[in-house]
Amino acid sequence: MKKRNRGLILTAAAFVAAITGGQYIWSIFKIPLMELNGWSSNAVTLTYSLFLLFVLVGTACYGPLSKRLKPKYLTLMAGTFQGMGFFLTGFSHSIVQLYLFYSFLGGLGNGMMYNAAVSTATKWFPDKKGMANGICIGCLGLSPVFFSPGGTALIGKLGILPALRILGLIMVGVIWIVSWFIEAPEEGYKPEGWEPKAGSINAGPSVDYSPSQVIKMPLFWCAFVMTIMECSAGLMMTSQASAIAQQMIHITAEQASLQVAVLAVGNFIGRFLFGTVSDKLGRLNTQLILMAMTAVDMLFFFGKASNFVSFMIVLLIVGIGFGGIMTTLPALTSDLFGQKYFTNNYALLFAGYTAASFVGPMIASNIFQSTGSYNRAFWIAGVIAAVGIVLILLTKAVYKKQIAK
């Protein structure tokens, strides 16, 4: 069998993940689209929630399609879908077109690309799942640092629709280059000289659970609801960061794009750092730390941020928490349910992330539309994060009872 350089493959997967990170700059598009077309805040916010719904569909489609197509071809197709979704949105003049191109086409491609990236990273690094996911998904979190200021500059110079077209073409171009390096290892692959240690904190179950078995397990439903609670605050901010910053601290769209970049930096720090931390502490223990940090930030500090610097700090913290949660989810799926059916099982757990996209963003949008302020949304997001802490503890208890026997 031909020996492959798994470091090179991880690098390619990281670039694929970085392109999927284009979703996190949605907040810079929201106000320009509303102003151009006269659309309401709720109608435009729904675009992002629908986008994440179709990300779930794309994530679920990757498993069956991967049995027919090589990962490199699937990644190429998926990247073209997402890029063309952005590109065609640049010709949209109705809310239905916006949902069709950005949400449906872009979401399908994004979900398939995301699954390609995380499954590739996890399968090639069974010895360092947290680290590999941290690097791969960390690049996803970091990409808005480049996309957000660049996209905002394009919007300011050319307008929202041409900017979307250009961003879409850039995405397609990058994917057409890096997708050729995406490969899957042979089944049961283990790095030379490595054997999993029985009884370690991330050893996982002794058997692999199929999706049909997983959905019947109380453990899955605990982890599913836990994921909804964990992701709601982060998705509220990634979908509304620019608008929230402009309303709360009265800054321009260009200045708000810097706050979106700060959120992305926090995302990257959380994804890169806590993937490795979770290899040492365990996924659920790591998530407890992250949720406690997020709950305190949202409940006690967010509503008091009154200037550029203080808003930047609270936004950085929520970004770190959200990024850390996202980087531990793929490895947690493998730990809880095994590696053999990882692709399909991760799609099931990822549905919690999608459900959260209808919780956090719509809470913020509805509260702003009814009160003219986002302050109440932070309190609600903080309470949801606190409930997430309880659910993490519950998931740990069920895990010990059902699998760690």
Contacts in CASP RR format, 6 or more apart in sequence:
PFRMAT RR
TARGET T0000
AUTHOR 0000-0000-0000
METHOD contacts of the structure
MODEL  1
MKKRNRGLILTAAAFVAAITGGQYIWSIFKIPLMELNGWSSNAVTLTYSL
FLLFVLVGTACYGPLSKRLKPKYLTLMAGTFQGMGFFLTGFSHSIVQLYL
FYSFLGGLGNGMMYNAAVSTATKWFPDKKGMANGICIGCLGLSPVFFSPG
GTALIGKLGILPALRILGLIMVGVIWIVSWFIEAPEEGYKPEGWEPKAGS
INAGPSVDYSPSQVIKMPLFWCAFVMTIMECSAGLMMTSQASAIAQQMIH
ITAEQASLQVAVLAVGNFIGRFLFGTVSDKLGRLNTQLILMAMTAVDMLF
FFGKASNFVSFMIVLLIVGIGFGGIMTTLPALTSDLFGQKYFTNNYALLF
AGYTAASFVGPMIASNIFQSTGSYNRAFWIAGVIAAVGIVLILLTKAVYK
KQIAK
1 186 0 8 1.000
4 183 0 8 1.000
4 185 0 8 1.000
6 124 0 8 1.000
6 125 0 8 1.000
6 185 0 8 1.000
6 191 0 8 1.000
7 124 0 8 1.000
8 181 0 8 1.000
9 120 0 8 1.000
9 124 0 8 1.000
9 181 0 8 1.000
9 182 0 8 1.000
9 183 0 8 1.000
10 120 0 8 1.000
10 121 0 8 1.000
10 124 0 8 1.000
10 125 0 8 1.000
10 132 0 8 1.000
10 135 0 8 1.000
10 136 0 8 1.000
11 181 0 8 1.000
12 178 0 8 1.000
12 179 0 8 1.000
12 181 0 8 1.000
12 182 0 8 1.000
13 116 0 8 1.000
13 117 0 8 1.000
13 118 0 8 1.000
13 120 0 8 1.000
13 121 0 8 1.000
13 136 0 8 1.000
13 182 0 8 1.000
14 117 0 8 1.000
14 121 0 8 1.000
14 135 0 8 1.000
14 136 0 8 1.000
14 138 0 8 1.000
14 139 0 8 1.000
15 139 0 8 1.000
15 174 0 8 1.000
15 178 0 8 1.000
16 75 0 8 1.000
16 113 0 8 1.000
16 116 0 8 1.000
16 117 0 8 1.000
16 175 0 8 1.000
16 178 0 8 1.000
16 179 0 8 1.000
16 182 0 8 1.000
17 113 0 8 1.000
17 114 0 8 1.000
17 117 0 8 1.000
17 118 0 8 1.000
17 136 0 8 1.000
17 137 0 8 1.000
17 138 0 8 1.000
17 139 0 8 1.000
17 140 0 8 1.000
17 143 0 8 1.000
18 139 0 8 1.000
18 140 0 8 1.000
18 141 0 8 1.000
18 142 0 8 1.000
18 143 0 8 1.000
19 79 0 8 1.000
19 82 0 8 1.000
19 113 0 8 1.000
19 143 0 8 1.000
19 171 0 8 1.000
19 174 0 8 1.000
19 175 0 8 1.000
20 82 0 8 1.000
20 110 0 8 1.000
20 111 0 8 1.000
20 113 0 8 1.000
20 114 0 8 1.000
20 117 0 8 1.000
20 140 0 8 1.000
21 140 0 8 1.000
21 141 0 8 1.000
21 143 0 8 1.000
21 144 0 8 1.000
21 147 0 8 1.000
22 143 0 8 1.000
22 144 0 8 1.000
22 147 0 8 1.000
22 167 0 8 1.000
22 171 0 8 1.000
23 48 0 8 1.000
23 51 0 8 1.000
23 52 0 8 1.000
23 55 0 8 1.000
23 107 0 8 1.000
23 110 0 8 1.000
23 238 0 8 1.000
24 140 0 8 1.000
24 141 0 8 1.000
24 143 0 8 1.000
24 144 0 8 1.000
24 147 0 8 1.000
24 238 0 8 1.000
24 260 0 8 1.000
24 263 0 8 1.000
24 264 0 8 1.000
24 267 0 8 1.000
25 144 0 8 1.000
25 147 0 8 1.000
25 148 0 8 1.000
25 151 0 8 1.000
25 260 0 8 1.000
26 47 0 8 1.000
26 48 0 8 1.000
26 51 0 8 1.000
26 238 0 8 1.000
26 239 0 8 1.000
27 238 0 8 1.000
27 239 0 8 1.000
27 240 0 8 1.000
27 241 0 8 1.000
27 242 0 8 1.000
27 243 0 8 1.000
27 256 0 8 1.000
27 260 0 8 1.000
28 148 0 8 1.000
28 151 0 8 1.000
28 152 0 8 1.000
28 155 0 8 1.000
28 242 0 8 1.000
28 253 0 8 1.000
28 256 0 8 1.000
28 257 0 8 1.000
28 260 0 8 1.000
29 155 0 8 1.000
29 160 0 8 1.000
29 164 0 8 1.000
30 41 0 8 1.000
30 44 0 8 1.000
30 45 0 8 1.000
30 239 0 8 1.000
30 240 0 8 1.000
30 242 0 8 1.000
30 243 0 8 1.000
31 242 0 8 1.000
31 243 0 8 1.000
31 246 0 8 1.000
31 253 0 8 1.000
32 155 0 8 1.000
32 159 0 8 1.000
32 160 0 8 1.000
32 253 0 8 1.000
33 39 0 8 1.000
33 44 0 8 1.000
33 98 0 8 1.000
33 160 0 8 1.000
34 40 0 8 1.000
34 41 0 8 1.000
34 44 0 8 1.000
36 160 0 8 1.000
36 161 0 8 1.000
37 93 0 8 1.000
37 95 0 8 1.000
39 95 0 8 1.000
40 369 0 8 1.000
41 243 0 8 1.000
41 365 0 8 1.000
41 368 0 8 1.000
41 369 0 8 1.000
42 362 0 8 1.000
42 365 0 8 1.000
42 366 0 8 1.000
42 369 0 8 1.000
43 95 0 8 1.000
44 98 0 8 1.000
45 239 0 8 1.000
45 240 0 8 1.000
45 361 0 8 1.000
45 362 0 8 1.000
45 364 0 8 1.000
45 365 0 8 1.000
46 99 0 8 1.000
46 362 0 8 1.000
47 98 0 8 1.000
47 99 0 8 1.000
47 102 0 8 1.000
47 103 0 8 1.000
48 103 0 8 1.000
48 239 0 8 1.000
48 357 0 8 1.000
48 361 0 8 1.000
49 239 0 8 1.000
49 357 0 8 1.000
49 358 0 8 1.000
49 361 0 8 1.000
49 362 0 8 1.000
50 99 0 8 1.000
50 103 0 8 1.000
50 104 0 8 1.000
51 102 0 8 1.000
51 103 0 8 1.000
51 106 0 8 1.000
51 107 0 8 1.000
51 110 0 8 1.000
51 357 0 8 1.000
52 107 0 8 1.000
52 235 0 8 1.000
52 353 0 8 1.000
52 354 0 8 1.000
52 357 0 8 1.000
53 103 0 8 1.000
53 354 0 8 1.000
53 357 0 8 1.000
53 358 0 8 1.000
54 103 0 8 1.000
54 104 0 8 1.000
54 106 0 8 1.000
54 107 0 8 1.000
54 108 0 8 1.000
54 110 0 8 1.000
54 111 0 8 1.000
55 107 0 8 1.000
55 108 0 8 1.000
55 110 0 8 1.000
55 111 0 8 1.000
55 114 0 8 1.000
55 354 0 8 1.000
56 111 0 8 1.000
56 347 0 8 1.000
56 350 0 8 1.000
56 351 0 8 1.000
56 353 0 8 1.000
56 354 0 8 1.000
57 107 0 8 1.000
57 108 0 8 1.000
57 111 0 8 1.000
58 78 0 8 1.000
58 107 0 8 1.000
58 108 0 8 1.000
58 109 0 8 1.000
58 110 0 8 1.000
58 111 0 8 1.000
58 112 0 8 1.000
58 115 0 8 1.000
59 111 0 8 1.000
59 112 0 8 1.000
59 114 0 8 1.000
59 115 0 8 1.000
59 346 0 8 1.000
59 347 0 8 1.000
59 350 0 8 1.000
60 344 0 8 1.000
60 347 0 8 1.000
60 348 0 8 1.000
61 108 0 8 1.000
61 112 0 8 1.000
62 74 0 8 1.000
62 78 0 8 1.000
62 111 0 8 1.000
62 112 0 8 1.000
62 115 0 8 1.000
62 116 0 8 1.000
62 119 0 8 1.000
62 343 0 8 1.000
62 347 0 8 1.000
63 115 0 8 1.000
63 343 0 8 1.000
63 344 0 8 1.000
63 347 0 8 1.000
65 74 0 8 1.000
65 112 0 8 1.000
66 74 0 8 1.000
66 119 0 8 1.000
66 184 0 8 1.000
66 343 0 8 1.000
69 77 0 8 1.000
70 183 0 8 1.000
70 184 0 8 1.000
71 116 0 8 1.000
71 119 0 8 1.000
71 120 0 8 1.000
71 182 0 8 1.000
71 183 0 8 1.000
71 184 0 8 1.000
72 179 0 8 1.000
72 180 0 8 1.000
72 181 0 8 1.000
72 182 0 8 1.000
72 183 0 8 1.000
73 179 0 8 1.000
74 112 0 8 1.000
74 116 0 8 1.000
75 112 0 8 1.000
75 113 0 8 1.000
75 116 0 8 1.000
75 175 0 8 1.000
75 179 0 8 1.000
75 182 0 8 1.000
76 175 0 8 1.000
76 176 0 8 1.000
76 179 0 8 1.000
76 180 0 8 1.000
77 109 0 8 1.000
77 112 0 8 1.000
78 108 0 8 1.000
78 109 0 8 1.000
78 110 0 8 1.000
78 111 0 8 1.000
78 112 0 8 1.000
78 113 0 8 1.000
78 116 0 8 1.000
78 175 0 8 1.000
79 109 0 8 1.000
79 112 0 8 1.000
79 113 0 8 1.000
79 171 0 8 1.000
79 172 0 8 1.000
79 175 0 8 1.000
79 179 0 8 1.000
80 172 0 8 1.000
80 175 0 8 1.000
80 176 0 8 1.000
81 105 0 8 1.000
81 106 0 8 1.000
81 107 0 8 1.000
81 108 0 8 1.000
81 109 0 8 1.000
81 112 0 8 1.000
82 105 0 8 1.000
82 106 0 8 1.000
82 107 0 8 1.000
82 109 0 8 1.000
82 110 0 8 1.000
82 113 0 8 1.000
82 168 0 8 1.000
82 171 0 8 1.000
82 175 0 8 1.000
83 106 0 8 1.000
83 167 0 8 1.000
83 168 0 8 1.000
83 169 0 8 1.000
83 171 0 8 1.000
83 172 0 8 1.000
83 175 0 8 1.000
84 105 0 8 1.000
84 106 0 8 1.000
84 168 0 8 1.000
84 172 0 8 1.000
85 101 0 8 1.000
85 102 0 8 1.000
85 105 0 8 1.000
85 106 0 8 1.000
85 168 0 8 1.000
86 101 0 8 1.000
86 102 0 8 1.000
86 106 0 8 1.000
86 164 0 8 1.000
86 165 0 8 1.000
86 167 0 8 1.000
86 168 0 8 1.000
86 171 0 8 1.000
87 164 0 8 1.000
87 165 0 8 1.000
87 168 0 8 1.000
87 169 0 8 1.000
87 172 0 8 1.000
88 97 0 8 1.000
88 101 0 8 1.000
88 105 0 8 1.000
89 97 0 8 1.000
89 98 0 8 1.000
89 101 0 8 1.000
89 102 0 8 1.000
89 161 0 8 1.000
89 164 0 8 1.000
90 101 0 8 1.000
90 160 0 8 1.000
90 161 0 8 1.000
90 162 0 8 1.000
90 164 0 8 1.000
90 165 0 8 1.000
91 97 0 8 1.000
91 101 0 8 1.000
91 161 0 8 1.000
91 165 0 8 1.000
92 98 0 8 1.000
92 101 0 8 1.000
92 102 0 8 1.000
92 161 0 8 1.000
113 175 0 8 1.000
114 140 0 8 1.000
115 343 0 8 1.000
115 346 0 8 1.000
115 347 0 8 1.000
116 182 0 8 1.000
117 136 0 8 1.000
117 137 0 8 1.000
117 140 0 8 1.000
118 133 0 8 1.000
118 136 0 8 1.000
118 137 0 8 1.000
118 330 0 8 1.000
118 346 0 8 1.000
119 184 0 8 1.000
119 330 0 8 1.000
119 342 0 8 1.000
119 343 0 8 1.000
119 346 0 8 1.000
120 136 0 8 1.000
120 182 0 8 1.000
120 183 0 8 1.000
120 184 0 8 1.000
121 129 0 8 1.000
121 132 0 8 1.000
121 133 0 8 1.000
121 135 0 8 1.000
121 136 0 8 1.000
121 137 0 8 1.000
121 330 0 8 1.000
122 129 0 8 1.000
122 132 0 8 1.000
122 133 0 8 1.000
122 330 0 8 1.000
122 331 0 8 1.000
122 334 0 8 1.000
122 339 0 8 1.000
122 342 0 8 1.000
123 184 0 8 1.000
123 185 0 8 1.000
123 189 0 8 1.000
123 339 0 8 1.000
123 342 0 8 1.000
124 132 0 8 1.000
124 185 0 8 1.000
124 189 0 8 1.000
125 131 0 8 1.000
125 132 0 8 1.000
125 191 0 8 1.000
126 189 0 8 1.000
126 190 0 8 1.000
126 191 0 8 1.000
126 194 0 8 1.000
126 196 0 8 1.000
126 339 0 8 1.000
127 190 0 8 1.000
127 191 0 8 1.000
127 194 0 8 1.000
127 196 0 8 1.000
128 279 0 8 1.000
129 202 0 8 1.000
129 279 0 8 1.000
129 330 0 8 1.000
129 331 0 8 1.000
129 334 0 8 1.000
130 275 0 8 1.000
130 276 0 8 1.000
130 278 0 8 1.000
130 279 0 8 1.000
130 327 0 8 1.000
130 328 0 8 1.000
130 331 0 8 1.000
131 275 0 8 1.000
131 276 0 8 1.000
131 279 0 8 1.000
133 271 0 8 1.000
133 275 0 8 1.000
133 327 0 8 1.000
133 328 0 8 1.000
133 330 0 8 1.000
133 331 0 8 1.000
134 271 0 8 1.000
134 272 0 8 1.000
134 274 0 8 1.000
134 275 0 8 1.000
134 276 0 8 1.000
134 327 0 8 1.000
135 272 0 8 1.000
137 271 0 8 1.000
137 323 0 8 1.000
137 326 0 8 1.000
137 327 0 8 1.000
137 330 0 8 1.000
138 267 0 8 1.000
138 268 0 8 1.000
138 270 0 8 1.000
138 271 0 8 1.000
138 272 0 8 1.000
138 323 0 8 1.000
138 327 0 8 1.000
139 268 0 8 1.000
140 267 0 8 1.000
140 271 0 8 1.000
140 326 0 8 1.000
141 264 0 8 1.000
141 266 0 8 1.000
141 267 0 8 1.000
141 268 0 8 1.000
141 271 0 8 1.000
141 323 0 8 1.000
142 264 0 8 1.000
142 265 0 8 1.000
142 267 0 8 1.000
142 268 0 8 1.000
143 264 0 8 1.000
144 260 0 8 1.000
144 261 0 8 1.000
144 263 0 8 1.000
144 264 0 8 1.000
144 267 0 8 1.000
145 261 0 8 1.000
145 264 0 8 1.000
145 265 0 8 1.000
145 268 0 8 1.000
147 167 0 8 1.000
148 257 0 8 1.000
148 260 0 8 1.000
148 261 0 8 1.000
148 264 0 8 1.000
149 257 0 8 1.000
149 258 0 8 1.000
149 261 0 8 1.000
150 257 0 8 1.000
151 163 0 8 1.000
151 167 0 8 1.000
151 257 0 8 1.000
152 253 0 8 1.000
152 254 0 8 1.000
152 257 0 8 1.000
154 162 0 8 1.000
154 163 0 8 1.000
154 166 0 8 1.000
154 167 0 8 1.000
155 163 0 8 1.000
155 253 0 8 1.000
156 163 0 8 1.000
158 166 0 8 1.000
188 339 0 8 1.000
196 203 0 8 1.000
197 203 0 8 1.000
201 281 0 8 1.000
201 282 0 8 1.000
201 285 0 8 1.000
202 278 0 8 1.000
202 279 0 8 1.000
202 282 0 8 1.000
202 283 0 8 1.000
202 331 0 8 1.000
202 335 0 8 1.000
203 335 0 8 1.000
204 334 0 8 1.000
204 335 0 8 1.000
204 336 0 8 1.000
204 338 0 8 1.000
204 403 0 8 1.000
205 335 0 8 1.000
205 336 0 8 1.000
205 337 0 8 1.000
205 338 0 8 1.000
205 403 0 8 1.000
207 338 0 8 1.000
208 337 0 8 1.000
208 338 0 8 1.000
208 339 0 8 1.000
208 340 0 8 1.000
208 341 0 8 1.000
209 217 0 8 1.000
209 337 0 8 1.000
209 338 0 8 1.000
209 341 0 8 1.000
209 345 0 8 1.000
210 341 0 8 1.000
210 344 0 8 1.000
211 341 0 8 1.000
211 344 0 8 1.000
211 345 0 8 1.000
211 348 0 8 1.000
214 220 0 8 1.000
214 337 0 8 1.000
214 341 0 8 1.000
214 345 0 8 1.000
214 348 0 8 1.000
215 348 0 8 1.000
217 402 0 8 1.000
218 398 0 8 1.000
218 402 0 8 1.000
219 336 0 8 1.000
219 395 0 8 1.000
219 398 0 8 1.000
219 399 0 8 1.000
219 402 0 8 1.000
219 403 0 8 1.000
220 336 0 8 1.000
220 337 0 8 1.000
220 348 0 8 1.000
220 349 0 8 1.000
222 391 0 8 1.000
222 394 0 8 1.000
222 395 0 8 1.000
222 398 0 8 1.000
223 332 0 8 1.000
223 336 0 8 1.000
223 349 0 8 1.000
223 395 0 8 1.000
224 348 0 8 1.000
224 349 0 8 1.000
224 351 0 8 1.000
224 352 0 8 1.000
225 352 0 8 1.000
225 391 0 8 1.000
226 388 0 8 1.000
226 391 0 8 1.000
226 392 0 8 1.000
226 394 0 8 1.000
226 395 0 8 1.000
227 329 0 8 1.000
227 349 0 8 1.000
227 350 0 8 1.000
227 352 0 8 1.000
227 353 0 8 1.000
227 356 0 8 1.000
228 352 0 8 1.000
228 353 0 8 1.000
228 355 0 8 1.000
228 356 0 8 1.000
228 359 0 8 1.000
229 291 0 8 1.000
229 356 0 8 1.000
229 384 0 8 1.000
229 385 0 8 1.000
229 387 0 8 1.000
229 388 0 8 1.000
229 391 0 8 1.000
230 287 0 8 1.000
230 290 0 8 1.000
230 291 0 8 1.000
230 325 0 8 1.000
230 356 0 8 1.000
230 385 0 8 1.000
230 388 0 8 1.000
230 392 0 8 1.000
231 322 0 8 1.000
231 325 0 8 1.000
231 326 0 8 1.000
231 352 0 8 1.000
231 353 0 8 1.000
231 356 0 8 1.000
231 357 0 8 1.000
232 356 0 8 1.000
232 359 0 8 1.000
232 360 0 8 1.000
232 363 0 8 1.000
232 381 0 8 1.000
232 384 0 8 1.000
232 385 0 8 1.000
233 294 0 8 1.000
233 298 0 8 1.000
233 318 0 8 1.000
233 322 0 8 1.000
233 360 0 8 1.000
233 381 0 8 1.000
233 382 0 8 1.000
233 384 0 8 1.000
233 385 0 8 1.000
234 294 0 8 1.000
234 318 0 8 1.000
234 319 0 8 1.000
234 321 0 8 1.000
234 322 0 8 1.000
234 360 0 8 1.000
234 381 0 8 1.000
235 322 0 8 1.000
235 353 0 8 1.000
235 356 0 8 1.000
235 357 0 8 1.000
235 359 0 8 1.000
235 360 0 8 1.000
235 361 0 8 1.000
236 359 0 8 1.000
236 360 0 8 1.000
236 361 0 8 1.000
236 363 0 8 1.000
236 364 0 8 1.000
236 377 0 8 1.000
236 381 0 8 1.000
237 244 0 8 1.000
237 263 0 8 1.000
237 315 0 8 1.000
237 318 0 8 1.000
237 319 0 8 1.000
237 322 0 8 1.000
238 263 0 8 1.000
238 267 0 8 1.000
238 322 0 8 1.000
239 357 0 8 1.000
239 360 0 8 1.000
239 361 0 8 1.000
239 364 0 8 1.000
240 361 0 8 1.000
240 364 0 8 1.000
240 365 0 8 1.000
240 374 0 8 1.000
241 256 0 8 1.000
241 259 0 8 1.000
241 260 0 8 1.000
241 263 0 8 1.000
241 315 0 8 1.000
242 253 0 8 1.000
242 256 0 8 1.000
242 257 0 8 1.000
242 259 0 8 1.000
242 260 0 8 1.000
243 256 0 8 1.000
243 368 0 8 1.000
244 364 0 8 1.000
244 374 0 8 1.000
245 251 0 8 1.000
245 255 0 8 1.000
245 256 0 8 1.000
245 259 0 8 1.000
245 260 0 8 1.000
245 311 0 8 1.000
245 315 0 8 1.000
246 252 0 8 1.000
246 253 0 8 1.000
246 256 0 8 1.000
247 368 0 8 1.000
247 372 0 8 1.000
247 373 0 8 1.000
247 374 0 8 1.000
248 303 0 8 1.000
248 305 0 8 1.000
248 306 0 8 1.000
248 311 0 8 1.000
248 374 0 8 1.000
249 305 0 8 1.000
249 306 0 8 1.000
249 307 0 8 1.000
249 308 0 8 1.000
249 311 0 8 1.000
251 259 0 8 1.000
251 308 0 8 1.000
255 308 0 8 1.000
259 308 0 8 1.000
259 311 0 8 1.000
259 312 0 8 1.000
259 315 0 8 1.000
262 312 0 8 1.000
262 315 0 8 1.000
262 316 0 8 1.000
263 315 0 8 1.000
263 316 0 8 1.000
263 318 0 8 1.000
263 319 0 8 1.000
265 316 0 8 1.000
266 316 0 8 1.000
266 319 0 8 1.000
266 320 0 8 1.000
266 321 0 8 1.000
266 323 0 8 1.000
267 319 0 8 1.000
267 320 0 8 1.000
267 322 0 8 1.000
267 323 0 8 1.000
267 326 0 8 1.000
268 323 0 8 1.000
269 316 0 8 1.000
269 319 0 8 1.000
269 320 0 8 1.000
269 323 0 8 1.000
270 290 0 8 1.000
270 319 0 8 1.000
270 320 0 8 1.000
270 321 0 8 1.000
270 322 0 8 1.000
270 323 0 8 1.000
270 324 0 8 1.000
270 327 0 8 1.000
271 323 0 8 1.000
271 324 0 8 1.000
271 326 0 8 1.000
271 327 0 8 1.000
272 327 0 8 1.000
273 320 0 8 1.000
273 324 0 8 1.000
274 286 0 8 1.000
274 290 0 8 1.000
274 321 0 8 1.000
274 323 0 8 1.000
274 324 0 8 1.000
274 327 0 8 1.000
274 328 0 8 1.000
275 286 0 8 1.000
275 324 0 8 1.000
275 327 0 8 1.000
275 328 0 8 1.000
275 331 0 8 1.000
277 286 0 8 1.000
278 285 0 8 1.000
278 286 0 8 1.000
278 327 0 8 1.000
278 328 0 8 1.000
278 331 0 8 1.000
281 289 0 8 1.000
283 328 0 8 1.000
283 331 0 8 1.000
283 332 0 8 1.000
283 335 0 8 1.000
284 332 0 8 1.000
284 392 0 8 1.000
284 395 0 8 1.000
284 396 0 8 1.000
284 399 0 8 1.000
286 324 0 8 1.000
286 328 0 8 1.000
287 325 0 8 1.000
287 328 0 8 1.000
287 332 0 8 1.000
287 392 0 8 1.000
288 389 0 8 1.000
288 392 0 8 1.000
288 393 0 8 1.000
290 320 0 8 1.000
290 321 0 8 1.000
290 324 0 8 1.000
290 325 0 8 1.000
291 321 0 8 1.000
291 325 0 8 1.000
291 385 0 8 1.000
291 386 0 8 1.000
291 388 0 8 1.000
291 389 0 8 1.000
291 392 0 8 1.000
292 389 0 8 1.000
293 317 0 8 1.000
293 320 0 8 1.000
293 321 0 8 1.000
294 317 0 8 1.000
294 318 0 8 1.000
294 321 0 8 1.000
294 322 0 8 1.000
294 382 0 8 1.000
294 385 0 8 1.000
295 382 0 8 1.000
295 385 0 8 1.000
295 386 0 8 1.000
295 389 0 8 1.000
297 314 0 8 1.000
297 317 0 8 1.000
297 318 0 8 1.000
298 318 0 8 1.000
298 378 0 8 1.000
298 379 0 8 1.000
298 381 0 8 1.000
298 382 0 8 1.000
298 385 0 8 1.000
299 378 0 8 1.000
299 379 0 8 1.000
299 382 0 8 1.000
299 383 0 8 1.000
299 386 0 8 1.000
301 314 0 8 1.000
301 317 0 8 1.000
302 314 0 8 1.000
302 318 0 8 1.000
302 378 0 8 1.000
303 314 0 8 1.000
303 375 0 8 1.000
303 378 0 8 1.000
304 310 0 8 1.000
305 311 0 8 1.000
305 313 0 8 1.000
305 314 0 8 1.000
305 315 0 8 1.000
326 353 0 8 1.000
329 346 0 8 1.000
329 349 0 8 1.000
329 350 0 8 1.000
329 353 0 8 1.000
330 342 0 8 1.000
330 346 0 8 1.000
332 349 0 8 1.000
333 342 0 8 1.000
333 345 0 8 1.000
333 346 0 8 1.000
333 349 0 8 1.000
334 342 0 8 1.000
336 399 0 8 1.000
336 403 0 8 1.000
337 345 0 8 1.000
338 345 0 8 1.000
359 384 0 8 1.000
360 377 0 8 1.000
360 381 0 8 1.000
360 384 0 8 1.000
363 377 0 8 1.000
363 380 0 8 1.000
363 381 0 8 1.000
364 374 0 8 1.000
364 377 0 8 1.000
367 373 0 8 1.000
367 374 0 8 1.000
367 376 0 8 1.000
367 377 0 8 1.000
367 380 0 8 1.000
368 374 0 8 1.000
368 377 0 8 1.000
END
